[in-house]
Amino acid sequence: MFKKVILVAAATLISSAAIADAAMDKFAKSCNVCHATGAAGAPKVGAPEWADRLAAAGGMDGLLKSVQNGKNAMPPKGLCYDCTDDEYKAMINHLISGK
């Protein structure tokens, strides 16, 4: 039983790492153009204002919905039409943490 738990945990970590890697590749292609520079009012990666945005949106699900619908100058899905919700969440975590 213990071996199964270890294998499931390892598979989950590998899967999460793969999602994060794919998300960062997509972030570089779709999001970084504006969020790296603050173009069109886009909050920069790691900016302190992300904490306020997270709270105002009601948490991660609210920010995810904002990405999917678009916000201000950001088009729906941030121009990443093949991104999954998990990839968007990884991107949002990157924006908030700067890591």
Buried (B, 14 or more C-beta within 10 A) or exposed (E): EEEEEEEEEEEEEEEEEEBBEBBBEBBEEBBBBBBEEEEEEBBBBEBEEBEEBBEEBEEBEEBBEBBBEEBEEBEEBBBBEEBEEBBBBBBBBBBBEEE
